[in-house]
Amino acid sequence: MRPLVPMLLIVAFALFSSAQLEEKVQNLLDLTSRTSIVKFNMDKWKNLVRMQPRNYSMMVMFTALSQGVNCPICKPAYDEFMIVANSHRYTSTDGDRRKVFFGVVDYEEAPQIFQQMNLNTAPILYHFGPKLAAKKRPEQMDFQRQGFDADAIARFVSDQTEVHVRVIRPPNYTAPVVIGLFVSLLLGMLYMKRNSLDFLLNRTIWGVVCLAITFIFMSGQMWNHIRGPPFMITNPNTKEPSFIHGSTQFQLIAETYIVGVLYALVAVGFIFVNEAADQTNDKDKKDKNKKSTNPLALFSIPPNTLAIIGLVSICVFFSFLLSVFRSKYRGYPYSFLFA
């Protein structure tokens, strides 16, 4: 009978742990049936995240969404995290939904959890695995290197848990409305000017329009419309503003403006060089009757001066472009005038 007692105790403990685990999973399923994430207080944190038994993974974002906290990056990171959580809720299978849960710890609502984790910055995304002990450090996502957009977060979830989340973004009707208003305004202007449409044959206007569209797409404005990044970010420790994001997976609105302007200035430099060559050819041919349609002809800049201005612009602003590229791709070995 004596050897039977430890076996009965082991079986009883296993049954108790199984029942406790099933209760935890059911509690999480109930919490995520109404919303895709669990907002943690101290009791939920201890019971659902830090306490064993646990056969599921918790993706927990530590953030500070209060207006009183200067964290401009917290809101866009939280929005991307919510996209992944909602995608997991609506697209994953029942088995995968029982394997991975998403949660949020807000500094205003649970500062004691931040103290327990020894955190003084936000946002931070941790993966608490099934076998993670209470005092062991969880796996952290590197936002600086990987970015914090929904696709990057989904890849982090897949790498850590082998649960693949198909990211589905909510529809954005702002762009179609703006395009519709712009087309209506354009058609209205054409109707009002229907008796004088000679400007439609002006090659300079069409050239400027084509270049503007090219610079907009090259700078990454479409990425901004899709992802909705902040204009700039501020270092939480030094309070220093950053206009260029250090990750290759993310960008800022100010960064796209900087890149677009640099591309435009490089293009202007090439236009100056080309116009200087055209003026030199016209002078050599002594074609005094030829009337130039280029706006640069109005300034009467000598061809040599125009060529020098163009070459300097190309060299300087292309060097700035390389510097921006090197700041995002740390291992890029080449530079021109500026490191």
Protein Blocks (a to p, Z undefined) as FASTA:
>chain_A
ZZmmmmmmmmmmmmmmmmmmmmmmmmmmmmmmmpmbdcddfklmmmmmmpccdfbdcddd
dddfbfklccfklmmmmmmmmmmmmmmmmmmcfklmmmpccddddfklmmmlmmmnopab
dcddddddfklcfkbccddddfklnopafklmmmmmmmmnopacdddddddfklmmmmmm
mmmmmmmmmmmmmmocklmmpmklmmmmmmmmmmmmmnopmmmmmnopafbdcdfklopa
cfbdfbfkbccfklmmmmmmmmmmmmmmmmmmmmmmmmmmmmmnopakbccfbfklmnop
afklmmmmmmmmmmmmmmmmmmmmmmmmmmlcbdckbZZ
